[in-house]
Amino acid sequence: MSTSNNLKIDTKNLWPSNVERDFVDNLQAIVARDIAPEGDRIDREDIYPTEIVKSLAKHGYNTLTLEPEFGGGGLSFLHAASAFEEISVASAATGICLITIYQAQIMIRLFGQESLKQKYLPRFAEGLICAYALTESNHGSDITKLDTKAVHDSNGWVINGEKHFITSSMATEFYILLAETEVGVSVFAVPSDFEGVSKYTGENSSTFGLRNGPHMNVIFDNVRVPDDHMIGTEGKGVRQAVSVLNYSRTLAGAVSLGVARAAFEGALAFARDRKAFNQRVVEFQGIQWYLADMLTEIDASRLLIHRAAQSLDSGDQVPRWGSEAKYKAAAVATYVASQAAQICGAYGIMENAPFGRYIRDAKAYQVAGGSAEILKNTIAKCLLSLSGLQDGKGLR
């Protein structure tokens, strides 16, 4: 493959910023220096990039939307979506690490008692690593039925159960946990160093994409937590978890968007530099049509993610927007990554080329964090509500 080292893709105009240009430029410099050189290794070795996550915290990216009184940036979710997008261009696995951190942070912000906020929210700015422990082996996406139980006594809560396939659990210091209580599903904050918390690598713990360390199984054996570590209202855990999903699905869409961008830029650079039949590959009309379709799909997904982020900032937290954003972005990333490999021919399927990682990461997010089918169910139920057939309350 011949290269044109003097040519550079104009990414500033290819991907216009919807936040301050300085914000994006500063982050891109950090990504290029710290994350991009490690993206392939993180995926290949299936490791949690602890040093990178801690470094991002020092620069404020783990707490962009957190109130300044807790050490956060007090910025918008549009800023957060932009950050997730830029980081995931280099490493979707690192974007996944931030997803679970933001999920825990948002749960405490929205529903935690003041004492819990004061105790833990400042630690996010210091680099607290978190996992969102919802999934159980017998129930999967159905969080209304749980085998993990929490019983209240005069000294607080005692939790018993096991969570399976927990993202970011390899390095986590703090869990947000759903457990069944006397009146229904409730949410708890459980630091990983509390007595009775342990984890192990299960038979099915490593994924083929979004590889940020094995998804471990976590055991809670008579784990005692104080009263204020129950987050929100007892029995309202499902509704609270759904509220957080409105945020995390939008950010997940931004992760997929980053993957799509990386694949597109790689294919564009290859087609520009590669010569065949006495002309550059990018000069063939068929290749131009491929690229035009890919770019249009990315732009459409990007606009939808920005709409979803704006709705979070305005308080219009309709499940429709976050679900549409994730559903569309994951599908677009899968399509773009596959087309990118096709454009690059033999190079596209080489083990040392990045396109295999892009394809695996893109496809994994069509399943993880809310499958395409679950998302379409949510979108359809919102549509039924708008048609007047049902109120749509409490829908996932």
C-alpha positions as CSV (number, residue, x, y, z in Angstrom):
1,M,0.0,0.0,0.0
2,S,1.5,3.4,-1.0
3,T,1.0,6.2,1.5
4,S,0.6,9.9,1.2
5,N,2.1,11.1,4.5
6,N,1.7,14.7,3.5
7,L,-2.1,14.3,3.3
8,K,-4.2,14.7,6.4
9,I,-8.0,14.2,6.8
10,D,-9.7,17.4,7.9
11,T,-11.5,15.9,10.9
12,K,-12.5,19.3,12.3
13,N,-14.8,19.9,9.3
14,L,-15.6,16.2,8.8
15,W,-17.0,16.0,12.4
16,P,-18.1,19.5,13.4
17,S,-18.1,20.1,17.1
18,N,-21.4,20.8,18.9
19,V,-19.5,22.0,22.0
20,E,-16.7,24.5,22.4
21,R,-13.8,23.7,20.0
22,D,-11.2,24.1,22.7
23,F,-13.0,21.3,24.7
24,V,-12.7,18.9,21.8
25,D,-9.1,19.9,20.9
26,N,-7.9,19.5,24.4
27,L,-9.5,16.0,24.7
28,Q,-8.2,14.9,21.3
29,A,-4.7,15.8,22.4
30,I,-5.0,13.6,25.5
31,V,-6.6,10.8,23.5
32,A,-3.8,10.9,20.9
33,R,-1.1,10.9,23.6
34,D,-2.5,8.5,26.2
35,I,-5.3,6.3,24.7
36,A,-4.7,5.7,21.0
37,P,-1.3,4.0,21.5
38,E,-2.9,1.6,23.9
39,G,-6.2,0.9,22.1
40,D,-5.0,-2.3,20.4
41,R,-3.3,-3.7,23.5
42,I,-6.3,-3.1,25.7
43,D,-8.4,-5.1,23.3
44,R,-5.8,-7.8,22.6
45,E,-5.0,-8.5,26.3
46,D,-8.5,-7.9,27.5
47,I,-7.5,-5.6,30.4
48,Y,-9.1,-2.8,32.3
49,P,-7.1,0.3,31.5
50,T,-6.8,1.5,35.1
51,E,-4.1,4.1,34.6
52,I,-5.9,5.7,31.7
53,V,-9.2,5.9,33.6
54,K,-7.4,7.4,36.6
55,S,-5.7,9.9,34.3
56,L,-9.0,10.9,32.6
57,A,-10.4,11.5,36.1
58,K,-7.5,13.9,36.9
59,H,-8.3,15.8,33.8
60,G,-12.0,16.0,34.8
61,Y,-13.5,13.7,32.1
62,N,-15.0,11.2,34.6
63,T,-17.1,13.9,36.2
64,L,-18.0,16.3,33.4
65,T,-21.6,16.6,34.4
66,L,-21.1,16.4,38.2
67,E,-21.8,19.5,40.2
68,P,-18.7,21.6,41.0
69,E,-19.5,21.3,44.8
70,F,-18.5,17.6,44.4
71,G,-15.5,18.3,42.3
72,G,-17.2,18.0,38.9
73,G,-17.2,20.1,35.9
74,G,-20.8,21.2,35.9
75,L,-21.0,20.8,32.1
76,S,-23.8,19.5,29.9
77,F,-24.5,15.9,28.7
78,L,-23.7,17.2,25.3
79,H,-20.2,17.7,26.5
80,A,-20.2,14.2,28.0
81,A,-21.4,12.6,24.7
82,S,-18.7,14.5,22.8
83,A,-16.1,13.2,25.3
84,F,-17.4,9.6,25.0
85,E,-17.3,9.9,21.2
86,E,-13.7,11.2,21.1
87,I,-12.4,8.6,23.6
88,S,-14.0,5.7,21.8
89,V,-12.5,6.7,18.4
90,A,-9.3,5.4,20.0
91,S,-10.7,2.7,22.4
92,A,-14.3,1.7,22.8
93,A,-13.2,-0.4,25.8
94,T,-12.1,2.8,27.6
95,G,-15.5,4.3,26.7
96,I,-17.2,1.3,28.4
97,C,-15.1,1.9,31.5
98,L,-16.5,5.4,31.7
99,I,-20.1,4.2,31.1
100,T,-20.2,2.2,34.3
101,I,-18.6,5.1,36.2
102,Y,-21.2,7.5,35.0
103,Q,-24.0,5.0,35.7
104,A,-23.0,4.8,39.3
105,Q,-22.5,8.6,39.6
106,I,-25.8,9.4,38.1
107,M,-27.7,6.9,40.3
108,I,-26.3,8.6,43.4
109,R,-26.8,12.1,42.1
110,L,-30.5,11.5,41.2
111,F,-31.6,9.3,44.1
112,G,-29.0,9.1,46.9
113,Q,-29.4,10.6,50.3
114,E,-27.3,13.7,51.1
115,S,-25.0,11.8,53.4
116,L,-24.3,9.3,50.6
117,K,-23.6,12.0,48.1
118,Q,-21.2,13.7,50.4
119,K,-19.4,10.5,51.1
120,Y,-18.9,9.1,47.5
121,L,-19.5,11.8,44.8
122,P,-16.2,13.6,45.5
123,R,-14.4,10.3,45.0
124,F,-15.5,10.1,41.4
125,A,-13.3,13.2,40.7
126,E,-10.4,11.3,42.3
127,G,-10.9,8.3,39.9
128,L,-13.3,6.0,41.7
129,I,-13.8,2.9,39.5
130,C,-17.4,1.6,39.5
131,A,-19.5,-1.3,38.2
132,Y,-23.3,-1.5,37.7
133,A,-24.3,-4.9,39.1
134,L,-27.7,-5.7,37.7
135,T,-27.4,-8.9,35.7
136,E,-28.1,-12.4,37.2
137,S,-27.7,-15.7,35.5
138,N,-31.3,-16.7,35.6
139,H,-32.9,-13.4,34.6
140,G,-30.6,-11.5,32.1
141,S,-32.3,-8.2,31.0
142,D,-35.3,-8.8,33.3
143,I,-34.4,-6.7,36.4
144,T,-37.9,-7.1,37.9
145,K,-37.1,-10.6,39.1
146,L,-33.9,-11.0,41.2
147,D,-32.4,-13.8,43.2
148,T,-30.2,-11.3,45.2
149,K,-32.0,-10.4,48.4
150,A,-31.6,-7.5,50.9
151,V,-33.0,-7.8,54.4
152,H,-33.4,-4.9,56.8
153,D,-32.6,-5.1,60.5
154,S,-31.8,-2.7,63.3
155,N,-28.3,-2.2,62.0
156,G,-29.0,-1.6,58.3
157,W,-29.2,-4.0,55.4
158,V,-27.8,-7.4,54.8
159,I,-27.3,-8.5,51.2
160,N,-27.0,-12.0,49.8
161,G,-26.8,-13.1,46.2
162,E,-24.6,-13.3,43.1
163,K,-24.4,-11.1,40.1
164,H,-23.1,-12.4,36.8
165,F,-21.2,-11.0,33.8
166,I,-20.6,-7.6,35.4
167,T,-18.8,-5.0,33.2
168,S,-15.8,-3.3,34.7
169,S,-15.8,-5.7,37.6
170,M,-12.1,-6.7,37.0
171,A,-10.9,-3.4,38.6
172,T,-14.0,-2.0,40.3
173,E,-13.9,-0.3,43.7
174,F,-17.6,0.4,44.1
175,Y,-20.8,-1.4,43.0
176,I,-24.3,-0.1,42.3
177,L,-26.4,-3.2,43.1
178,L,-30.0,-4.1,42.5
179,A,-31.5,-6.5,45.1
180,E,-35.0,-7.6,46.0
181,T,-36.3,-6.3,49.3
182,E,-39.6,-6.9,51.1
183,V,-41.6,-4.5,49.0
184,G,-39.8,-4.9,45.7
185,V,-36.5,-4.3,43.9
186,S,-34.2,-1.7,45.5
187,V,-30.9,-0.1,44.8
188,F,-27.8,-0.2,47.0
189,A,-24.3,1.3,47.1
190,V,-21.7,-1.4,48.0
191,P,-18.0,-0.6,48.1
192,S,-15.9,-3.6,46.9
193,D,-13.9,-3.7,50.1
194,F,-17.0,-4.4,52.3
195,E,-16.8,-7.7,54.2
196,G,-18.5,-10.5,52.2
197,V,-17.9,-9.1,48.7
198,S,-15.9,-11.3,46.4
199,K,-15.6,-12.1,42.7
200,Y,-14.5,-14.8,40.4
201,T,-14.0,-15.4,36.7
202,G,-16.9,-17.5,35.4
203,E,-17.0,-19.9,32.5
204,N,-18.3,-17.2,30.2
205,S,-16.6,-14.0,31.2
206,S,-14.7,-12.7,28.2
207,T,-16.4,-11.0,25.2
208,F,-15.1,-10.8,21.7
209,G,-15.7,-7.0,21.6
210,L,-15.7,-4.1,24.1
211,R,-12.9,-5.9,25.9
212,N,-12.1,-4.0,29.1
213,G,-11.3,-7.0,31.2
214,P,-13.2,-10.2,32.1
215,H,-16.9,-9.6,33.0
216,M,-16.6,-11.3,36.4
217,N,-19.3,-12.8,38.7
218,V,-19.7,-11.0,42.0
219,I,-20.8,-12.7,45.3
220,F,-22.5,-10.8,48.1
221,D,-22.3,-13.1,51.2
222,N,-24.0,-11.5,54.2
223,V,-22.8,-8.1,53.1
224,R,-23.9,-5.5,55.6
225,V,-24.4,-1.9,54.5
226,P,-25.7,1.2,56.4
227,D,-29.2,2.5,56.0
228,D,-28.1,5.4,53.8
229,H,-26.5,3.0,51.3
230,M,-29.9,2.1,50.0
231,I,-30.3,4.5,47.2
232,G,-33.7,6.2,46.7
233,T,-37.0,4.6,47.8
234,E,-37.3,1.0,48.8
235,G,-39.2,-1.0,46.1
236,K,-38.6,1.7,43.4
237,G,-35.3,0.3,42.1
238,V,-36.6,-0.7,38.7
239,R,-37.9,2.8,38.0
240,Q,-34.6,4.3,39.2
241,A,-32.6,1.9,37.1
242,V,-34.7,2.8,34.1
243,S,-34.1,6.6,34.7
244,V,-30.3,5.9,34.7
245,L,-30.7,4.0,31.4
246,N,-31.9,7.1,29.8
247,Y,-28.5,8.6,30.4
248,S,-26.3,5.6,29.9
249,R,-27.9,4.6,26.6
250,T,-27.2,8.0,25.1
251,L,-23.6,7.8,26.2
252,A,-23.4,4.2,24.9
253,G,-24.6,5.6,21.5
254,A,-21.6,8.0,21.6
255,V,-19.3,5.0,22.2
256,S,-20.7,3.3,19.1
257,L,-20.4,6.6,17.2
258,G,-16.7,6.7,18.1
259,V,-16.2,3.2,16.6
260,A,-18.0,4.2,13.4
261,R,-15.8,7.3,13.1
262,A,-12.6,5.3,13.6
263,A,-13.6,2.7,11.0
264,F,-14.7,5.4,8.5
265,E,-11.5,7.5,8.9
266,G,-9.4,4.3,8.4
267,A,-11.2,3.3,5.3
268,L,-11.0,6.9,3.9
269,A,-7.3,7.1,4.5
270,F,-6.7,3.7,2.9
271,A,-8.8,4.5,-0.2
272,R,-7.0,7.9,-0.5
273,D,-3.5,6.4,-0.3
274,R,-4.0,3.0,-2.1
275,K,-3.6,3.0,-5.9
276,A,-5.1,0.4,-8.2
277,F,-5.5,0.4,-12.0
278,N,-3.5,3.6,-12.2
279,Q,-5.7,5.7,-9.9
280,R,-6.4,6.1,-6.3
281,V,-9.1,3.8,-4.9
282,V,-11.1,6.7,-3.6
283,E,-11.4,8.0,-7.2
284,F,-13.6,5.0,-8.2
285,Q,-17.2,6.0,-8.1
286,G,-18.3,2.7,-6.4
287,I,-16.0,3.4,-3.5
288,Q,-17.2,7.0,-3.3
289,W,-20.8,5.8,-3.1
290,Y,-19.8,3.4,-0.2
291,L,-18.1,6.3,1.6
292,A,-21.0,8.7,1.0
293,D,-23.5,6.2,2.4
294,M,-21.3,5.6,5.4
295,L,-20.8,9.3,6.1
296,T,-24.5,10.0,5.9
297,E,-25.4,7.2,8.3
298,I,-22.7,8.5,10.8
299,D,-24.0,12.0,10.5
300,A,-27.6,10.9,11.1
301,S,-26.6,8.9,14.1
302,R,-24.5,11.8,15.5
303,L,-27.5,14.2,15.2
304,L,-29.7,11.7,17.0
305,I,-27.2,11.3,19.9
306,H,-26.9,15.1,20.2
307,R,-30.7,15.3,20.4
308,A,-30.8,12.7,23.1
309,A,-28.0,14.5,25.1
310,Q,-29.9,17.8,24.8
311,S,-33.0,16.2,26.1
312,L,-31.1,15.0,29.2
313,D,-29.9,18.6,29.8
314,S,-33.3,20.0,29.3
315,G,-35.0,17.5,31.6
316,D,-37.0,15.9,28.8
317,Q,-35.8,12.4,29.7
318,V,-38.1,10.5,27.4
319,P,-36.8,6.9,27.1
320,R,-37.4,7.2,23.4
321,W,-34.4,9.4,22.7
322,G,-31.7,7.4,24.5
323,S,-33.1,4.1,23.1
324,E,-33.2,5.5,19.6
325,A,-29.7,6.9,19.9
326,K,-28.1,3.6,21.1
327,Y,-30.1,1.5,18.7
328,K,-29.2,3.6,15.6
329,A,-25.6,4.2,16.6
330,A,-24.8,0.5,17.2
331,A,-26.4,-0.5,13.9
332,V,-24.5,2.3,12.1
333,A,-21.2,1.3,13.7
334,T,-21.7,-2.4,12.7
335,Y,-22.5,-1.4,9.1
336,V,-19.7,1.1,8.8
337,A,-17.1,-1.2,10.3
338,S,-18.0,-4.0,7.9
339,Q,-18.0,-1.7,4.9
340,A,-14.7,-0.2,6.0
341,A,-13.1,-3.7,5.9
342,Q,-14.6,-4.3,2.5
343,I,-13.2,-1.1,1.1
344,C,-9.7,-2.0,2.4
345,G,-9.7,-5.4,0.7
346,A,-7.1,-7.8,2.0
347,Y,-5.7,-5.2,4.4
348,G,-9.1,-4.9,5.9
349,I,-9.1,-8.5,7.2
350,M,-5.5,-8.6,8.3
351,E,-5.0,-9.4,12.0
352,N,-2.7,-6.4,12.5
353,A,-5.3,-4.0,10.9
354,P,-7.8,-2.3,13.3
355,F,-10.9,-3.2,11.4
356,G,-11.4,-6.6,13.1
357,R,-11.6,-4.7,16.5
358,Y,-14.0,-2.2,15.1
359,I,-16.3,-4.9,13.8
360,R,-16.2,-6.8,17.1
361,D,-16.7,-3.7,19.2
362,A,-19.6,-2.5,17.0
363,K,-21.4,-5.8,17.0
364,A,-21.0,-6.3,20.8
365,Y,-22.9,-3.0,21.5
366,Q,-25.8,-4.3,19.5
367,V,-26.2,-6.8,22.3
368,A,-24.6,-5.4,25.4
369,G,-26.1,-2.5,27.4
370,G,-29.6,-3.0,26.0
371,S,-30.0,-5.3,23.0
372,A,-31.5,-4.0,19.8
373,E,-34.6,-5.9,20.5
374,I,-35.0,-4.4,24.0
375,L,-34.4,-0.9,22.6
376,K,-37.0,-1.4,19.9
377,N,-39.5,-2.6,22.5
378,T,-38.9,0.7,24.4
379,I,-39.3,2.8,21.3
380,A,-42.5,1.0,20.3
381,K,-44.0,1.4,23.8
382,C,-43.2,5.1,23.7
383,L,-45.0,5.2,20.3
384,L,-48.0,3.5,21.7
385,S,-48.1,6.1,24.5
386,L,-48.0,8.9,22.0
387,S,-50.9,7.2,20.1
388,G,-53.0,7.4,23.2
389,L,-53.3,3.6,23.7
390,Q,-51.3,3.5,27.0
391,D,-49.5,5.9,29.4
392,G,-46.1,4.5,28.8
393,K,-45.0,5.0,32.4
394,G,-42.3,2.8,33.8
395,L,-41.3,1.5,30.4
396,R,-37.8,0.2,29.6
